[in-house]
């Protein structure tokens, strides 16, 4: 009876523990969102550039803590959800602390008691989110387990830059222009402390590069070893990573343009990069929960196809504008005709290029669809010459089996 009673108590404790876990997780979600919004509200009067930077942090906080909370409550045994939640919460804490420090030291000096300590805390927590999100999460995604025990050493390597980027700035003087002149970091008053802070900051930068390489290598090794479901999960991660990296590179190279069509392209690409970064946790959540997991090949193919098409059309657009300007500017005296002509050329070439590019991409990244189209086309050619009913029936069944791969197939013919 005692054993049965203990078993019953454990059974009743599980729902209670799950409820408390859910309450704690969603309380952390509310706190994270409140801190992030506090940072955004405080940054709005300081200008569009600063407010835009904080808005990116808010978007990343919202996506990470939301997906993390869902994963923790649905699959609490998978550490991926906990890492997302910790990363989003740490970024929200930094955003809120930086907002309070800026308000109490720059906007309304003296209005916040101990505002200098909020400044110290904000510089110390600036890079906290990198540890769980960019350092540990790729090591555990998607199964929640390391590849092997040997990869535990990589965790130590990852934690070195995290600790260095925390203690280094905390022991160093504030960066010029961040806070009012003459404001002294209370932890950076001694020469030994400042030297230690500089050493820790340098160590963080030096060790961070091999740590990033090791984390990337773990994803490559895991993908090569993975089969079936796990490989599809890794493809979800790679899809959004591909979008973010590609758009980020294009955004960096087009940042120097401040006017004209290239400036509009730069703004659009930066927006896409921000969206890609915020969608990374969403892709991780979909992969872990296995929601529509096997649609990833089609998504990757479409993403690469439209990415390549965008680059081709953007290059044509710029080339035609430059050429038309040289030819027409002496006669028209403006660039409007060149822009209009470039737009018409791009519009006319969109559909033909899209079909050809997508077919080439499907051949490599969505082989199932490519093979299915070839099979159906071959069947259509054979169908024109087939007159025997039994042969026709066998051809139809074989084609359906090869393309759709059903568990069973039957064919009824009505005379």
Protein Blocks (a to p, Z undefined) as FASTA:
>chain_A
ZZmmmmmmmmmmmmmmmmmmmmmmmmmmmmmmmmmmmmmmmmmmnojklmmmmmmmmmmm
mmmmmmmmmmmmmmmmbmklmmmmmmmmmmmmmmmmmmmmmmmmmmmghkaghklmmmmm
mmmmmmmmmmmmmmmmmmmpcnlpafblklmmmmmmmmmmmmmmmmmmmmpccdehkace
hiacfklmbfklmmmmmmmmmmmmmmmmmmmmmmmmmmmmmmmmpghjlmmmmmmmmmmm
mmmmmmmmmmmmmmmpmgdjklmmmmmmmmmmmmmmmmmmmmmmmmmnopakllmmmmmm
mmmmmmmmmmmmmmmmmmmmmmmmmmmmmmnopaklmmmmmmmmmmmmmmmmmmmmmmmm
mmmmmmmlmmmmmmmmmmmmmmmmpcbfklmmmmmmmmmmmmnopabdcddddZZ
